[in-house]
Amino acid sequence: MLLKQATLNKAELNKIVLNIYLKSPQPEKVTIIAVTKTFTYSAIQEAFDNKVYNIGENKIQELENKIKNKILPEKLKIHFIGKLQSNKAKKAVFYCDYIQTVDSIRLAQKINNYAKKISKKQNIYIQINIGNDSKKQGLLGENDDIYSQISLLKNIKVVGLMTILPKVDKNKTKDLFMEMKELQEKIQKEYFKDCEEISMGMSGDYNIALECGATNIRIGTKLYGKRT
């Protein structure tokens, strides 16, 4: 795949930052993840230059090609936000600070095993299919047995939940985001004390997500324009 050059829209970034302070009940806890997939390393560099230190990629091979032979800034944090095939888990552990799309005990175990081999504690998010959409990845909310099994893995750290919503109207969007907030609080209380993050909301619905307690918003189109 031929990667494209990208220019970050600084005016839109400023609007997003303002909206964080206007919409979020805890703006100091919100992280913007610049979604740099399909773009060259220049998109990552522009995000970093504008103090957006977290970037999101959704293909391991693309990420590897993009950052190989690069000296990455220490502050830069890489989030994997795409569907992770189990045969790519090893490289995901090697390259990524956070893996946001863990949706099975099998994948969690693979990540744990690879992390153990390199003496790393891998930060992960559990992906939740909060809209129960057959076209979306993720666990359904009530999966106590899987949460219990994941809690036994020593080389992963569950730091949050992540979701991608189906296309629904604004009211339903808010309902689903609020369900995510309730689930995050439940899981943090019962299983993972470090599960403080909620990754939800993208360019089209991040304002609603902020109102409902999102701590990560994944922004691509508003920062870099539409991918064609």
PyMOL commands that set and color helices and strands:
alter all, ss='L'
color gray80, all
select helices_A, chain A and resi 10-23+27-29+41-49+60-67+86-95+105-117+144-151+170-190+206-211+221-224
alter helices_A, ss='H'
color red, helices_A
select strands_A, chain A and resi 31-35+54-57+77-80+98-102+122-127+156-162+197-199+216-219
alter strands_A, ss='S'
color yellow, strands_A
deselect
rebuild
show_as cartoon
